[in-house]
């Protein structure tokens, strides 16, 4: 390989890495955010008004129940980031049911993991949570994506730039704290 080719590769590799770092990591099946989509609260209060509208919801998995031919996932709703990933906290606190065709392994889709679904609203179901009857909005999921466990970002320790002292610990006059004493 000639030096000229090496220089080209030396320029191309960082550029490719830079471009892939800037690429969006939205799963293709989830698509973009739906600005006109109803919220979980709106669907819960007036389910017939929003039947068969498309939504993109997500949150923490609470339980998984495999039925004949489909799986019901109970999800504690959370707000979604721009890429569709559920935030680790916050939200309206409304649970919803995601009906997914096929089998989902409860060992893999276990409580505490995060899930985002995209599908159409099928109505509501009332089920007990403890002894309280709870109204669940139901989504017939067309696409779904499970996210890795949330890890908070590392804490960045930065020194205050206005407190910078280049002569620390003594100062500009030697080991004496205050000049001239």
C-alpha positions as CSV (number, residue, x, y, z in Angstrom):
1,X,0.0,0.0,0.0
2,X,1.4,3.3,-1.0
3,X,1.7,6.3,1.4
4,X,-1.0,8.1,-0.6
5,X,-3.5,5.2,-0.1
6,X,-2.6,5.1,3.6
7,X,-3.4,8.8,3.9
8,X,-6.8,8.2,2.2
9,X,-7.6,5.4,4.6
10,X,-6.4,7.5,7.5
11,X,-8.9,10.2,6.5
12,X,-11.8,7.9,5.6
13,X,-11.9,5.7,8.7
14,X,-12.5,8.6,11.1
15,X,-15.0,10.1,8.8
16,X,-17.0,6.9,8.6
17,X,-16.9,6.5,12.4
18,X,-18.0,10.1,12.8
19,X,-20.9,9.6,10.4
20,X,-22.1,6.4,12.0
21,X,-21.9,8.0,15.5
22,X,-24.3,10.8,14.2
23,X,-26.8,8.4,12.7
24,X,-30.2,8.0,14.3
25,X,-30.7,4.8,16.3
26,X,-34.5,4.7,15.9
27,X,-35.6,1.1,15.2
28,X,-37.0,1.2,11.7
29,X,-40.2,-0.7,12.6
30,X,-41.2,1.9,15.2
31,X,-40.9,4.7,12.8
32,X,-41.1,8.4,13.7
33,X,-43.1,9.9,16.5
34,X,-46.9,10.3,15.9
35,X,-47.7,13.9,16.8
36,X,-51.5,13.5,16.3
37,X,-51.6,10.3,18.4
38,X,-53.9,10.3,21.4
39,X,-52.4,9.9,24.9
40,X,-53.2,7.0,27.2
41,X,-55.4,9.3,29.3
42,X,-57.5,10.3,26.4
43,X,-58.0,6.7,25.3
44,X,-58.9,5.7,28.8
45,X,-61.5,8.4,29.1
46,X,-63.1,8.1,25.6
47,X,-62.0,4.8,24.0
48,X,-64.6,4.8,21.2
49,X,-63.4,8.1,19.9
50,X,-59.9,6.8,19.3
51,X,-60.5,3.2,18.2
52,X,-58.2,2.0,15.4
53,X,-56.0,5.1,15.6
54,X,-52.3,4.5,15.5
55,X,-50.1,5.1,18.6
56,X,-46.5,4.6,19.7
57,X,-46.4,4.0,23.4
58,X,-43.8,2.5,25.7
59,X,-42.8,1.9,29.3
60,X,-41.8,-0.7,31.8
61,X,-43.0,-4.3,31.5
62,X,-45.1,-5.3,34.5
63,X,-46.3,-8.8,33.4
64,X,-46.5,-11.1,30.4
65,X,-49.3,-13.6,29.8
66,X,-49.1,-16.0,26.9
67,X,-52.5,-16.9,25.4
68,X,-53.4,-19.2,22.5
69,X,-51.8,-17.5,19.5
70,X,-50.9,-14.2,21.2
71,X,-49.2,-12.6,24.1
72,X,-50.5,-9.8,26.4
73,X,-47.9,-7.6,27.9
74,X,-48.9,-5.2,30.8
75,X,-46.9,-2.0,30.5
76,X,-46.5,0.9,32.9
77,X,-46.6,3.9,30.6
78,X,-43.6,6.2,30.4
79,X,-42.8,9.2,28.1
80,X,-40.8,8.3,25.1
81,X,-37.6,10.0,23.9
82,X,-37.3,11.1,20.2
83,X,-35.9,7.7,19.2
84,X,-38.9,5.8,20.9
85,X,-37.0,4.7,24.0
86,X,-39.0,4.9,27.2
87,X,-37.7,7.4,29.8
88,X,-36.6,5.8,33.1
89,X,-39.1,7.8,35.1
90,X,-42.0,10.2,34.8
91,X,-45.1,10.0,32.7
92,X,-48.8,9.9,33.5
93,X,-48.7,6.6,35.4
94,X,-51.3,4.9,33.2
95,X,-50.9,1.2,32.5
96,X,-51.8,-0.3,29.1
97,X,-52.0,-3.7,27.5
98,X,-50.1,-4.5,24.4
99,X,-51.5,-7.5,22.5
100,X,-48.7,-9.1,20.4
101,X,-49.3,-11.9,18.0
102,X,-47.2,-15.0,18.6
103,X,-45.2,-16.2,21.6
104,X,-43.0,-14.0,23.8
105,X,-40.7,-15.8,26.2
106,X,-41.5,-14.5,29.8
107,X,-37.9,-15.2,30.7
108,X,-36.7,-12.6,28.2
109,X,-39.6,-10.2,28.5
110,X,-39.6,-10.0,32.2
111,X,-40.8,-7.3,34.5
112,X,-38.5,-4.3,34.8
113,X,-37.4,-4.3,31.1
114,X,-38.6,-1.6,28.8
115,X,-40.8,-2.0,25.8
116,X,-42.1,0.3,23.0
117,X,-45.0,-0.8,20.8
118,X,-46.5,0.7,17.7
119,X,-50.0,-0.3,16.7
120,X,-53.7,0.5,16.7
121,X,-56.0,1.1,19.6
122,X,-58.4,-1.8,20.2
123,X,-60.4,-0.3,23.0
124,X,-60.2,-0.7,26.8
125,X,-60.4,-3.6,29.2
126,X,-61.2,-3.5,32.9
127,X,-59.2,-5.7,35.1
128,X,-58.4,-5.7,38.8
129,X,-55.1,-4.3,40.1
130,X,-55.2,-5.7,43.6
131,X,-58.9,-5.2,44.5
132,X,-59.3,-2.0,42.5
133,X,-60.9,-2.2,39.0
134,X,-58.5,-0.6,36.6
135,X,-59.3,0.5,33.0
136,X,-56.5,-0.5,30.6
137,X,-56.2,1.0,27.1
138,X,-55.4,-1.9,24.7
139,X,-53.1,-1.7,21.8
140,X,-52.9,-4.3,19.0
141,X,-49.2,-4.1,18.5
142,X,-48.0,-4.3,14.9
143,X,-44.3,-3.7,15.9
144,X,-42.5,-3.8,19.2
145,X,-39.0,-3.3,20.4
146,X,-37.5,-4.2,23.8
147,X,-34.8,-1.9,25.0
148,X,-31.7,-2.8,27.1
149,X,-31.8,-2.0,30.8
150,X,-31.4,1.7,31.6
151,X,-28.1,2.7,32.9
152,X,-27.7,6.3,34.1
153,X,-24.9,8.2,32.5
154,X,-21.6,8.4,34.3
155,X,-21.2,11.4,36.5
156,X,-18.8,13.9,35.0
157,X,-16.5,15.6,37.6
158,X,-15.4,19.0,36.4
159,X,-13.4,21.5,38.2
160,X,-14.9,25.0,38.5
161,X,-13.0,27.2,36.0
162,X,-13.5,30.2,38.2
163,X,-11.9,28.5,41.1
164,X,-8.8,27.5,39.3
165,X,-5.5,28.3,41.1
166,X,-2.3,27.4,39.2
167,X,-0.2,27.8,42.4
168,X,-2.3,25.5,44.6
169,X,-1.6,24.6,47.4
170,X,0.9,27.5,48.2
171,X,0.1,30.4,46.0
172,X,2.5,32.6,44.0
173,X,4.7,33.6,47.0
174,X,5.7,30.2,48.1
175,X,4.4,28.2,51.0
176,X,3.1,31.3,52.7
177,X,-0.6,31.7,52.6
178,X,-0.8,35.5,52.5
179,X,1.8,37.9,51.2
180,X,3.9,39.3,52.9
181,X,3.1,37.6,56.2
